[in-house]
Amino acid sequence: MLRTIRLLCTIVTTFVLAVALGGPAGATSDPPESISLPNGFRPEGIAIGSGPFAFFGSLANGSIYRADLRTGRGAIISEGPGTPSVGLKIDERGRLFVAGGTAGDARVVDARTGKVLASYRLATGAAFVNDVVLAQGAAWFTDSTNPVLYKLSLRGGRLPAEVERIPLTGDLVYGAGINANGIAPAPDGRGLILVQSNTGTLFRVDRSGATRRVDLGGETLQNGDGLLLRGRTLYVVQNRLNTVAVVRLNREGTEGRVVQRVSSPLFDVPTTVAAFGSRLYLPNARFTTPPTPDTTYNAVSIARP
């Protein structure tokens, strides 16, 4: 009888674990390499939190799409305002910080309900609020048109009433085309790293806005777009080159070396990158394909180099 009870307990425990893991005992499932997005969506930004969900912003109308990384299935969770959603980041409270592109604004969206928690006017006149990073107790937004960072201080996690505008000074000089684009923390946690797309140059930025060119040993990062930092490794998406550059930085983020470049036949002008587990996830913006309401879009995953 005791042996029978033990056997039954083993069977029940195995079944419970299998259900928790999403399949029968002993089964394994790999995450999908491609995640379909709505036709006409025009993805640009991606954010992934602690759970297996990715969030994508639409350049077409600003809607936010949530996808399950285990199955690839998803849905629109927040209807857009009719203006772009570009770069995205999510915090530990489940709040999505969304860069508003040509609208010159930003908003904060509840990732569970899709409710807009706050909206901010960042710029008046011509602007392209491109990307955002959460670092040093604040959300920092780049503007590819104007040499300024926009800072939302998050003291105690509270959303601020107003935005701070921090002029960019020093080595970074704006020119024609897309200037400051992707942004990430510096490895030492005391500064920021941003890429200037039109020159392929990396810069370290102090909290004051002072910029210093990162010494890459003569390398450039042409068409540099989204950035992702892991330890001292910086992943730089080179969008129209269909490439991710892997850069090893020093602790201060003032020097770096391109140690690898990776690509994939699945890439179709990826713009930015987020990580979950051992994989990188990139939305294909398909900038070389004329956008229509019926144009198909997806995001792809690759093993993290």
C-alpha positions in Angstrom: 0.0 0.0 0.0 2.8 2.4 0.9 4.5 1.8 -2.4 1.3 2.5 -4.2 0.8 5.8 -2.4 4.3 6.8 -3.2 3.8 6.0 -6.9 0.6 8.0 -7.0 2.3 11.0 -5.4 5.1 10.8 -8.0 2.5 10.7 -10.9 0.6 13.6 -9.4 3.7 15.7 -8.9 4.9 15.0 -12.4 1.5 16.0 -13.8 1.4 19.3 -11.8 4.9 20.2 -13.0 4.0 19.4 -16.6 1.0 21.7 -16.4 3.0 24.5 -14.9 5.5 24.2 -17.6 2.9 24.2 -20.3 3.1 20.6 -21.6 3.2 16.9 -20.9 6.0 15.5 -18.8 9.2 15.3 -20.6 8.1 17.6 -23.4 10.3 20.5 -24.5 9.3 23.5 -26.6 11.5 26.1 -28.2 10.4 29.7 -28.4 9.2 30.7 -31.9 11.8 32.4 -34.1 9.2 34.6 -35.7 6.3 36.4 -34.0 3.6 37.7 -36.4 2.4 41.3 -35.8 -0.8 42.8 -37.3 -0.8 43.7 -40.9 0.1 47.4 -41.4 1.4 47.7 -37.9 4.8 49.1 -38.8 6.7 48.1 -35.6 9.7 50.0 -34.3 10.3 49.7 -30.6 10.3 46.6 -28.3 10.2 46.2 -24.5 10.4 43.0 -22.5 9.9 42.8 -18.7 10.5 40.0 -16.2 7.6 37.9 -17.7 7.6 36.1 -21.1 5.8 39.0 -22.9 7.1 41.5 -25.4 5.5 44.8 -26.2 5.8 46.5 -29.6 4.9 50.1 -30.6 3.3 51.0 -34.0 4.7 53.8 -36.1 1.4 53.8 -38.0 -0.9 54.8 -35.2 0.9 54.4 -31.9 -0.9 51.2 -30.8 0.8 48.8 -28.4 0.8 45.1 -29.1 1.6 42.5 -26.5 3.0 39.0 -27.6 3.6 35.9 -25.6 7.2 34.8 -26.3 6.3 31.2 -25.5 3.6 30.9 -28.2 4.0 33.9 -30.4 0.3 34.8 -30.0 -0.7 38.3 -29.0 -3.1 41.2 -29.2 -3.4 45.0 -29.2 -3.6 46.1 -25.5 -3.7 49.9 -26.1 -5.1 51.7 -29.0 -2.9 54.4 -30.3 -3.5 58.1 -30.4 -3.0 58.3 -34.1 0.7 59.4 -33.8 3.7 57.2 -33.6 5.0 55.0 -30.8 8.8 54.5 -31.3 11.1 53.4 -28.5 9.7 51.6 -25.5 10.9 50.5 -22.1 9.0 48.8 -19.2 9.8 49.2 -15.5 9.3 46.8 -12.5 5.8 48.4 -11.9 4.6 47.3 -15.3 4.6 50.7 -16.8 5.6 51.2 -20.4 7.4 54.5 -21.3 6.7 55.3 -24.9 8.6 57.7 -27.2 6.3 59.6 -29.5 8.4 60.3 -32.5 7.2 63.2 -34.7 4.5 64.0 -32.2 7.2 65.4 -29.9 5.7 63.7 -26.9 5.9 60.8 -24.5 3.3 58.8 -22.6 3.3 56.1 -19.9 1.0 53.1 -20.4 -0.1 50.4 -18.0 1.2 47.2 -19.6 -1.6 45.1 -18.0 -4.6 47.3 -18.9 -3.4 49.5 -21.7 -4.5 52.6 -19.8 -2.6 55.8 -20.4 -1.2 56.8 -17.0 0.4 60.1 -18.1 1.3 62.1 -21.2 4.1 64.7 -21.6 4.7 67.4 -24.2 8.5 67.1 -24.7 9.1 69.4 -27.7 7.3 72.1 -29.7 8.0 72.4 -33.4 10.0 69.8 -35.4 11.1 66.8 -33.3 11.6 63.1 -33.4 11.5 61.6 -29.9 13.1 58.3 -30.8 14.1 56.1 -27.9 14.0 55.8 -24.1 16.0 54.2 -21.3 15.3 53.7 -17.6 18.4 54.5 -15.6 19.6 56.5 -12.6 16.0 56.9 -11.2 14.7 58.5 -14.4 13.3 57.9 -17.9 15.6 59.5 -20.5 14.4 60.2 -24.1 16.4 61.0 -27.2 15.4 63.4 -29.9 16.9 62.8 -33.3 16.1 66.3 -34.5 17.1 68.4 -31.5 20.3 68.2 -29.4 18.6 67.5 -26.1 17.7 64.7 -23.7 14.3 64.7 -22.0 14.3 63.5 -18.5 11.3 62.2 -16.4 12.5 61.9 -12.8 10.9 59.0 -11.0 11.6 59.8 -7.4 10.1 57.0 -5.3 8.6 55.6 -8.5 6.2 58.5 -8.8 5.5 59.9 -12.3 6.5 63.6 -12.4 4.3 66.5 -13.3 6.8 68.0 -15.8 9.7 67.0 -17.9 13.3 68.3 -17.6 15.2 69.3 -20.8 18.9 68.7 -20.8 20.9 70.2 -23.7 23.6 67.9 -25.2 27.0 69.6 -25.3 30.6 68.4 -26.0 31.6 66.1 -28.8 28.2 65.3 -30.2 27.3 67.7 -33.0 24.0 67.4 -34.8 23.8 67.3 -38.6 21.4 66.3 -41.4 19.5 63.1 -41.0 18.9 60.9 -37.9 21.1 62.1 -35.0 20.8 60.7 -31.4 18.9 57.5 -31.6 19.3 54.4 -29.3 20.2 55.0 -25.7 21.4 52.7 -22.9 23.1 52.9 -19.5 26.8 53.1 -19.3 28.4 50.0 -17.6 29.4 52.0 -14.5 25.8 53.2 -14.0 26.9 56.8 -13.8 26.2 57.9 -17.4 24.4 57.0 -20.6 25.5 55.6 -24.0 23.8 56.8 -27.1 24.4 56.3 -30.8 24.3 58.9 -33.5 22.8 57.1 -36.6 24.0 59.5 -39.3 27.7 59.3 -38.3 27.7 55.8 -36.7 29.3 57.2 -33.6 28.8 56.2 -30.0 28.9 58.8 -27.2 29.0 58.6 -23.4 26.7 61.2 -21.9 27.0 62.6 -18.3 23.9 63.6 -16.3 24.6 67.2 -17.2 24.3 66.4 -20.9 28.0 66.7 -21.7 29.0 64.1 -24.4 32.2 62.4 -25.1 33.0 60.3 -28.2 33.5 56.6 -27.4 36.8 55.3 -28.8 35.9 52.3 -31.0 39.4 51.9 -32.4 38.4 53.3 -35.8 35.2 51.3 -36.1 31.9 53.0 -36.9 28.3 51.8 -36.4 26.6 53.0 -39.5 22.8 53.1 -39.2 23.1 52.5 -35.5 19.6 52.3 -34.0 18.5 50.4 -30.8 21.0 49.6 -28.0 21.0 46.9 -25.4 23.5 46.7 -22.5 24.3 43.4 -20.7 27.2 43.8 -18.3 29.9 45.4 -20.4 28.5 44.1 -23.7 26.6 46.5 -25.8 24.4 45.2 -28.6 23.9 47.8 -31.4 21.3 47.2 -34.1 22.5 48.5 -37.5 19.1 48.6 -39.1 19.5 48.8 -42.9 22.6 46.7 -42.7 20.5 43.9 -41.1 23.2 43.5 -38.5 23.7 43.5 -34.8 27.2 44.7 -33.7 28.5 43.3 -30.4 30.7 45.8 -28.6 32.8 45.2 -25.5 33.0 48.4 -23.5 35.3 49.4 -20.6 33.7 50.1 -17.3 33.2 53.8 -17.9 31.9 53.3 -21.4 34.5 55.6 -22.9 36.3 52.9 -25.0 35.0 49.8 -26.8 35.8 47.3 -29.4 33.5 45.6 -32.0 34.2 41.9 -31.3 31.5 40.4 -33.5 28.7 41.2 -36.0 25.8 38.9 -36.4 23.0 38.7 -38.9 20.1 36.4 -39.8 18.2 35.6 -42.9 15.1 36.5 -40.9 16.2 40.1 -40.6 14.3 42.7 -42.6 15.6 46.0 -41.3 15.4 45.3 -37.6 15.4 48.5 -35.6 16.0 47.7 -31.9 16.5 44.8 -29.6 15.4 43.4 -26.2 16.5 40.2 -24.4 14.7 37.4 -22.7 16.5 34.3 -21.4 19.3 33.4 -23.8 17.7 35.0 -26.9 17.5 38.5 -28.5 14.2 39.7 -29.9 14.1 42.3 -32.8 11.1 43.9 -34.6 11.5 44.0 -38.4 10.5 47.5 -39.4 10.9 46.7 -43.2 11.8 50.3 -44.0 12.7 49.2 -47.6 9.2 47.9 -48.2 6.5 50.5 -49.0 4.0 50.4 -46.0 0.4 49.6 -46.8 -2.5 48.5 -44.5 -1.9 45.0 -45.8 1.9 44.9 -45.4 2.9 42.0 -43.2 5.2 42.6 -40.2 6.9 40.4 -37.6 9.6 40.2 -34.9 12.3 37.6 -34.8 14.5 36.0 -32.2 18.1 34.8 -32.4 20.4 33.2 -29.9 22.2 35.9 -27.9 25.9 36.1 -29.0 
